[in-house]
């Protein structure tokens, strides 16, 4: 059974009331999935965590385990014993649990204790910094918006075009790719507006949409600025 199948079975066990079995599979997936299937990076920090949180709502031990993983990784970061990937894990857990303030506080602490690591983690910290409405800090850390958007737009269409050539995946990859692009573009717009440059914010919003060549993808990107769409089911073929 591969990593993706183990995640599916874990969610199935959760829904069927086999809570401890599900928890052990979620823990395994978090620690080992990328060793087996690096392409599960996004799924590991999105669907897997949402399933884990759902389990925790009926089986508190699961939330305790997730909090413990988050605590261990945050402490390792503050000691300088971990790097960007663990910071991303922490921020993903915080976001799933609605605790983005903790990610912001962690980044501020890292900037004091480990400035080099904070610099490495700056882009990953931006969502939490924006959520904290520290737009001045976000503006200092934000990469130049237009070059970044142009690069991301090209990557988005390339990645969507390559989906049909990949092995079947249960994950709604097209939806996830568009959401990632829209979320990053909206973040840039929010930072610019929050830092007082509303004209540039409006220009960047328009650019984020117009850069997309595919009409169907462009429509979904434009719609994403209005309301985030719900993911299609993550199901077995």
C-alpha angles and dihedrals in degrees: 000000000000127000095265091051090049090055091050091049091048091055090046090052090050093053092046094052098254089130103164091047090051092049094052090050092049090050090049091048093050094051102036113019095094092051087062103031116015089184088072090073094110095040090051092057097040122025095025092053093045090052090047091051090050089053090050091057090066099025111041092192088071093058090046089055092049092049089050092053090048092049094049093050094046091050091049090052092051090050090051091244097119139043146209098310092057090046088055090050091052094048091048091052091047091049093049091050094044093247102121090140087070090056090051091049091048091053093049089050091049091051087059100040104029110019094172092053090045089055090051091049097043098105092045089051095053097090091055092043090052091047087054088052092234090145095163091060091042091052091052092051098039116107117233101290103218099050089045093051093048090052093046093048091055091047092048094055092043092050093047090048091053096053094086090056094053128089113269115281128188090216118097091240099170092054091047093050092051092046091052091052094046093046092053093046092048090049091055090049092049093050093049093047093044091051091053103261101116094158093057090044090057092047093051091049091054091045093052089059100038094051091067110092100190109086094214094048091044090054091051092048091051091048090050090063088060101040133350111246122232117252118254114245118290096225147153116267 
